[in-house]
Amino acid sequence: MLRTPMRAAVLVVATIALWACASRPDPYMGSPSRGQMITHFDLALDARQHALFGELDDFRRVADDLAQLEPANDLPVEIVLQLGPMRWEAREAALARTNAEAAAGAASIAETCGDCHAANGVPLGDRFTLGGPPPPGSPARHMAGLNWASRLLWDGLVGPSDRTWFTGAEGLKELGALPEGLPTDHDQNAVATMGARLRQLGDRATLARSAPERVEVLADIWATCADCHTGPR
């Protein structure tokens, strides 16, 4: 597992980077249901983060919270119906027992969010500020850059937004190789292999055009990240 100081540094830099590159969308300003939509957004984002770090207990808890969230009384019927697939995917995700299953569940939840936004003419992905990765330097900065690319891929599904998705895919392809000196319980050969896999997945992401293709490749990306974060088995 990544040593605690390293993980803390990654999270601090990543938090700053994400604040700079993405602002939380506010699609239902003035609606009594606005708070619930933001809750959906935050829970889906938490699920993504726990899947990324292989935090299975936390992932299952958040997925279950999402599945159990009842629609607000004033939500339009068409939106209530579209929440069904999201809640079903969250219910399935709450059963995850492996990093790969959690990653697939988080990506599928993001897809259902994007389907609902597209159907209701709420293109959230085009409201994110893309920004750029943190400047190169320490391993922590490099890891924050990977987190930036991963977040944009998530944004691209949730939006949905081709522009955001492809920005994240190109970023992952460029940043994929893991830096030397990364504190981890994996040996350097394993680290190099995972870095090469991330770059290959970045290539796949640039070619993914449909939502199912994007869900599949994003699940593989997050599962690779989680395997690195949780150390050898």
C-alpha positions, 0 to 999 in steps of 0.5 A: 500500500502507498505509505501514509505520507505519500498518500496524504501528499497525493490527496492534498495536491489532487484536491488543489488540482481538482478545485482548479480544474472542475467546479461542481455543476448546479443544474437545478438552481432554484428548484427544491430538488436541487439539493438532492441532485447535488447529493447524487453528484457528490455520492457518485464522485465519492464512489469514484474516489473510493474505487480509485483507491481500492477502499472497498468498505467505503465504496460499498457504503457509498454505493448503498447510500446512493441506491437507497436515496429516495427521489424528492417528491417534487422531481418530475416523473421523467427524472424519477424514472431515469433515476431507476437505472442509477439506483439499480447500478448502485445496488449492484455496485454495493455488492463489489468484492474486488477492485475490478468490480468496484471500478466497474460499478463506479463507472456504470453509475457515472454512465447512468448519470450522463444518460439522465443529463443528456435526456433532460438537456443538462450538459454538465460536462460542458460546464466543467473548467478543464484547466490543466494538470499540475506542473511536473515535479515530485511524485506527488505532483505526478500522481495528482496529474493522473488524478486530474486525468481520471477525474476528467474521464469521469466528468466526460461520462457524467456530463456527458461531454466528448470534449472533456472525455478526450482531454482526460484520455490524452492527459492519461496517455501523456502522464501514464508512466508512473514516476521513479521513487514512488513510495509503494510496496510494489517492486519497480518492475510491477510499477513499470508494468502498471504505468505501461498499462495506464498508457495503453488504457489511455490509448484505448480511451482516446478511441472509445466513442460510445458510452459502453466502451468508455465505461469498460475502459474507465473501469480498467483504468480505475482497477489498475489504479486501485491495484497499485494503491492497495499493494501486492496481494 
